[in-house]
């Protein structure tokens, strides 16, 4: 029986620290963008109820 090996390294200590840092920066940036979009939708929802005729 043949086992297929994953392309991902076995542990985080085997990854390039620069690659890990870059991935972390991308993840933080994406989380901030999604947070801002969610906050904008929330504010729009609140304002639509406040200013409804």
Jmol script that loads the backbone (N, CA, C; Angstrom):
load data "model"
ATOM      1  N   UNK A   1       0.849  -1.173   0.000  1.00  0.00           N
ATOM      2  CA  UNK A   1       0.000   0.000   0.000  1.00  0.00           C
ATOM      3  C   UNK A   1       0.894   1.234   0.000  1.00  0.00           C
ATOM      4  N   UNK A   2       0.603   2.165  -0.870  1.00  0.00           N
ATOM      5  CA  UNK A   2       1.398   3.378  -1.002  1.00  0.00           C
ATOM      6  C   UNK A   2       0.738   4.514  -0.235  1.00  0.00           C
ATOM      7  N   UNK A   3       1.546   5.218   0.565  1.00  0.00           N
ATOM      8  CA  UNK A   3       1.005   6.369   1.295  1.00  0.00           C
ATOM      9  C   UNK A   3       1.439   7.637   0.578  1.00  0.00           C
ATOM     10  N   UNK A   4       0.507   8.558   0.432  1.00  0.00           N
ATOM     11  CA  UNK A   4       0.848   9.826  -0.218  1.00  0.00           C
ATOM     12  C   UNK A   4       1.320  10.805   0.848  1.00  0.00           C
ATOM     13  N   UNK A   5       2.442  11.420   0.584  1.00  0.00           N
ATOM     14  CA  UNK A   5       3.011  12.375   1.528  1.00  0.00           C
ATOM     15  C   UNK A   5       2.508  13.773   1.209  1.00  0.00           C
ATOM     16  N   UNK A   6       2.218  14.520   2.231  1.00  0.00           N
ATOM     17  CA  UNK A   6       1.757  15.887   2.061  1.00  0.00           C
ATOM     18  C   UNK A   6       2.923  16.782   1.672  1.00  0.00           C
ATOM     19  N   UNK A   7       2.626  17.840   0.940  1.00  0.00           N
ATOM     20  CA  UNK A   7       3.651  18.802   0.562  1.00  0.00           C
ATOM     21  C   UNK A   7       4.014  19.713   1.729  1.00  0.00           C
ATOM     22  N   UNK A   8       3.162  19.746   2.747  1.00  0.00           N
ATOM     23  CA  UNK A   8       3.419  20.587   3.914  1.00  0.00           C
ATOM     24  C   UNK A   8       4.471  19.926   4.799  1.00  0.00           C
ATOM     25  N   UNK A   9       5.338  20.722   5.388  1.00  0.00           N
ATOM     26  CA  UNK A   9       6.331  20.143   6.300  1.00  0.00           C
ATOM     27  C   UNK A   9       5.666  19.572   7.553  1.00  0.00           C
ATOM     28  N   UNK A  10       6.381  18.699   8.228  1.00  0.00           N
ATOM     29  CA  UNK A  10       5.822  17.999   9.381  1.00  0.00           C
ATOM     30  C   UNK A  10       5.571  18.928  10.554  1.00  0.00           C
ATOM     31  N   UNK A  11       6.409  19.910  10.746  1.00  0.00           N
ATOM     32  CA  UNK A  11       6.253  20.782  11.902  1.00  0.00           C
ATOM     33  C   UNK A  11       6.558  22.221  11.564  1.00  0.00           C
ATOM     34  N   UNK A  12       6.096  23.132  12.393  1.00  0.00           N
ATOM     35  CA  UNK A  12       6.331  24.544  12.108  1.00  0.00           C
ATOM     36  C   UNK A  12       7.796  24.945  12.190  1.00  0.00           C
ATOM     37  N   UNK A  13       8.601  24.166  12.922  1.00  0.00           N
ATOM     38  CA  UNK A  13      10.018  24.511  13.047  1.00  0.00           C
ATOM     39  C   UNK A  13      10.793  24.220  11.769  1.00  0.00           C
ATOM     40  N   UNK A  14      10.194  23.514  10.831  1.00  0.00           N
ATOM     41  CA  UNK A  14      10.876  23.180   9.585  1.00  0.00           C
ATOM     42  C   UNK A  14      10.582  24.188   8.482  1.00  0.00           C
ATOM     43  N   UNK A  15       9.750  25.189   8.760  1.00  0.00           N
ATOM     44  CA  UNK A  15       9.395  26.172   7.747  1.00  0.00           C
ATOM     45  C   UNK A  15      10.348  27.358   7.813  1.00  0.00           C
ATOM     46  N   UNK A  16      10.470  28.030   6.697  1.00  0.00           N
ATOM     47  CA  UNK A  16      11.322  29.217   6.607  1.00  0.00           C
ATOM     48  C   UNK A  16      10.703  30.339   7.448  1.00  0.00           C
ATOM     49  N   UNK A  17      11.444  30.909   8.388  1.00  0.00           N
ATOM     50  CA  UNK A  17      10.877  31.967   9.250  1.00  0.00           C
ATOM     51  C   UNK A  17      10.360  33.170   8.470  1.00  0.00           C
ATOM     52  N   UNK A  18      11.010  33.515   7.359  1.00  0.00           N
ATOM     53  CA  UNK A  18      10.535  34.635   6.544  1.00  0.00           C
ATOM     54  C   UNK A  18       9.192  34.305   5.898  1.00  0.00           C
ATOM     55  N   UNK A  19       9.033  33.061   5.476  1.00  0.00           N
ATOM     56  CA  UNK A  19       7.770  32.628   4.868  1.00  0.00           C
ATOM     57  C   UNK A  19       6.645  32.658   5.909  1.00  0.00           C
ATOM     58  N   UNK A  20       6.947  32.212   7.109  1.00  0.00           N
ATOM     59  CA  UNK A  20       5.954  32.222   8.187  1.00  0.00           C
ATOM     60  C   UNK A  20       5.561  33.654   8.527  1.00  0.00           C
ATOM     61  N   UNK A  21       6.545  34.549   8.608  1.00  0.00           N
ATOM     62  CA  UNK A  21       6.260  35.949   8.923  1.00  0.00           C
ATOM     63  C   UNK A  21       5.420  36.594   7.824  1.00  0.00           C
ATOM     64  N   UNK A  22       5.718  36.292   6.573  1.00  0.00           N
ATOM     65  CA  UNK A  22       4.947  36.856   5.460  1.00  0.00           C
ATOM     66  C   UNK A  22       3.515  36.334   5.480  1.00  0.00           C
ATOM     67  N   UNK A  23       3.351  35.046   5.766  1.00  0.00           N
ATOM     68  CA  UNK A  23       2.006  34.480   5.833  1.00  0.00           C
ATOM     69  C   UNK A  23       1.228  35.106   6.990  1.00  0.00           C
ATOM     70  N   UNK A  24       1.893  35.338   8.111  1.00  0.00           N
ATOM     71  CA  UNK A  24       1.235  35.962   9.260  1.00  0.00           C
ATOM     72  C   UNK A  24       0.800  37.389   8.923  1.00  0.00           C
ATOM     73  N   UNK A  25       1.664  38.137   8.231  1.00  0.00           N
ATOM     74  CA  UNK A  25       1.297  39.505   7.831  1.00  0.00           C
ATOM     75  C   UNK A  25       0.086  39.501   6.907  1.00  0.00           C
ATOM     76  N   UNK A  26       0.046  38.553   5.956  1.00  0.00           N
ATOM     77  CA  UNK A  26      -1.106  38.465   5.056  1.00  0.00           C
ATOM     78  C   UNK A  26      -2.371  38.118   5.820  1.00  0.00           C
ATOM     79  N   UNK A  27      -2.264  37.224   6.787  1.00  0.00           N
ATOM     80  CA  UNK A  27      -3.427  36.830   7.576  1.00  0.00           C
ATOM     81  C   UNK A  27      -3.931  37.997   8.422  1.00  0.00           C
ATOM     82  N   UNK A  28      -3.024  38.761   9.017  1.00  0.00           N
ATOM     83  CA  UNK A  28      -3.423  39.915   9.828  1.00  0.00           C
ATOM     84  C   UNK A  28      -4.077  40.969   8.940  1.00  0.00           C
ATOM     85  N   UNK A  29      -3.495  41.217   7.776  1.00  0.00           N
ATOM     86  CA  UNK A  29      -4.061  42.206   6.856  1.00  0.00           C
ATOM     87  C   UNK A  29      -5.465  41.800   6.417  1.00  0.00           C
ATOM     88  N   UNK A  30      -5.659  40.519   6.104  1.00  0.00           N
ATOM     89  CA  UNK A  30      -6.977  40.039   5.687  1.00  0.00           C
ATOM     90  C   UNK A  30      -7.971  40.151   6.840  1.00  0.00           C
ATOM     91  N   UNK A  31      -7.548  39.834   8.047  1.00  0.00           N
ATOM     92  CA  UNK A  31      -8.441  39.938   9.211  1.00  0.00           C
ATOM     93  C   UNK A  31      -8.851  41.390   9.447  1.00  0.00           C
ATOM     94  N   UNK A  32      -7.916  42.317   9.286  1.00  0.00           N
ATOM     95  CA  UNK A  32      -8.246  43.733   9.452  1.00  0.00           C
ATOM     96  C   UNK A  32      -9.234  44.200   8.392  1.00  0.00           C
ATOM     97  N   UNK A  33      -9.023  43.797   7.139  1.00  0.00           N
ATOM     98  CA  UNK A  33      -9.960  44.165   6.074  1.00  0.00           C
ATOM     99  C   UNK A  33     -11.346  43.606   6.350  1.00  0.00           C
ATOM    100  N   UNK A  34     -11.411  42.345   6.720  1.00  0.00           N
ATOM    101  CA  UNK A  34     -12.719  41.738   6.991  1.00  0.00           C
ATOM    102  C   UNK A  34     -13.394  42.401   8.187  1.00  0.00           C
ATOM    103  N   UNK A  35     -12.610  42.770   9.189  1.00  0.00           N
ATOM    104  CA  UNK A  35     -13.159  43.471  10.344  1.00  0.00           C
ATOM    105  C   UNK A  35     -13.724  44.825   9.960  1.00  0.00           C
ATOM    106  N   UNK A  36     -13.010  45.546   9.093  1.00  0.00           N
ATOM    107  CA  UNK A  36     -13.506  46.852   8.654  1.00  0.00           C
ATOM    108  C   UNK A  36     -14.785  46.716   7.833  1.00  0.00           C
ATOM    109  N   UNK A  37     -14.845  45.711   6.982  1.00  0.00           N
ATOM    110  CA  UNK A  37     -16.060  45.479   6.192  1.00  0.00           C
ATOM    111  C   UNK A  37     -17.222  45.126   7.109  1.00  0.00           C
ATOM    112  N   UNK A  38     -16.989  44.267   8.078  1.00  0.00           N
ATOM    113  CA  UNK A  38     -18.045  43.891   9.017  1.00  0.00           C
ATOM    114  C   UNK A  38     -18.513  45.106   9.816  1.00  0.00           C
ATOM    115  N   UNK A  39     -17.586  45.947  10.253  1.00  0.00           N
ATOM    116  CA  UNK A  39     -17.956  47.151  11.006  1.00  0.00           C
ATOM    117  C   UNK A  39     -18.756  48.110  10.124  1.00  0.00           C
ATOM    118  N   UNK A  40     -18.375  48.255   8.868  1.00  0.00           N
ATOM    119  CA  UNK A  40     -19.106  49.136   7.953  1.00  0.00           C
ATOM    120  C   UNK A  40     -20.527  48.625   7.726  1.00  0.00           C
ATOM    121  N   UNK A  41     -20.677  47.316   7.567  1.00  0.00           N
ATOM    122  CA  UNK A  41     -22.013  46.739   7.391  1.00  0.00           C
ATOM    123  C   UNK A  41     -22.834  46.950   8.656  1.00  0.00           C
ATOM    124  N   UNK A  42     -22.238  46.771   9.800  1.00  0.00           N
ATOM    125  CA  UNK A  42     -22.932  46.971  11.075  1.00  0.00           C
ATOM    126  C   UNK A  42     -23.397  48.420  11.225  1.00  0.00           C
ATOM    127  N   UNK A  43     -22.510  49.368  10.934  1.00  0.00           N
ATOM    128  CA  UNK A  43     -22.866  50.781  11.032  1.00  0.00           C
ATOM    129  C   UNK A  43     -23.973  51.114  10.035  1.00  0.00           C
ATOM    130  N   UNK A  44     -23.873  50.602   8.814  1.00  0.00           N
ATOM    131  CA  UNK A  44     -24.915  50.856   7.823  1.00  0.00           C
ATOM    132  C   UNK A  44     -26.255  50.285   8.282  1.00  0.00           C
ATOM    133  N   UNK A  45     -26.245  49.124   8.893  1.00  0.00           N
ATOM    134  CA  UNK A  45     -27.475  48.524   9.395  1.00  0.00           C
ATOM    135  C   UNK A  45     -28.087  49.395  10.490  1.00  0.00           C
ATOM    136  N   UNK A  46     -27.267  49.851  11.413  1.00  0.00           N
ATOM    137  CA  UNK A  46     -27.765  50.707  12.500  1.00  0.00           C
ATOM    138  C   UNK A  46     -28.307  52.021  11.940  1.00  0.00           C
ATOM    139  N   UNK A  47     -27.564  52.653  11.051  1.00  0.00           N
ATOM    140  CA  UNK A  47     -27.995  53.934  10.481  1.00  0.00           C
ATOM    141  C   UNK A  47     -29.257  53.785   9.628  1.00  0.00           C
ATOM    142  N   UNK A  48     -29.418  52.658   8.982  1.00  0.00           N
ATOM    143  CA  UNK A  48     -30.622  52.472   8.161  1.00  0.00           C
ATOM    144  C   UNK A  48     -31.865  52.406   9.064  1.00  0.00           C
ATOM    145  N   UNK A  49     -31.721  51.896  10.263  1.00  0.00           N
ATOM    146  CA  UNK A  49     -32.842  51.863  11.193  1.00  0.00           C
ATOM    147  C   UNK A  49     -33.084  53.215  11.844  1.00  0.00           C
ATOM    148  N   UNK A  50     -32.028  53.973  12.061  1.00  0.00           N
ATOM    149  CA  UNK A  50     -32.157  55.263  12.734  1.00  0.00           C
ATOM    150  C   UNK A  50     -32.769  56.295  11.801  1.00  0.00           C
ATOM    151  N   UNK A  51     -32.342  56.278  10.545  1.00  0.00           N
ATOM    152  CA  UNK A  51     -32.790  57.308   9.613  1.00  0.00           C
ATOM    153  C   UNK A  51     -33.950  56.851   8.727  1.00  0.00           C
ATOM    154  N   UNK A  52     -34.591  55.749   9.054  1.00  0.00           N
ATOM    155  CA  UNK A  52     -35.724  55.266   8.255  1.00  0.00           C
ATOM    156  C   UNK A  52     -36.906  56.214   8.441  1.00  0.00           C
ATOM    157  N   UNK A  53     -37.590  56.542   7.349  1.00  0.00           N
ATOM    158  CA  UNK A  53     -38.726  57.476   7.463  1.00  0.00           C
ATOM    159  C   UNK A  53     -39.934  56.888   8.158  1.00  0.00           C
TER     160      UNK A  53
END
end "model"
wireframe off; spacefill off
backbone 0.3
color backbone group
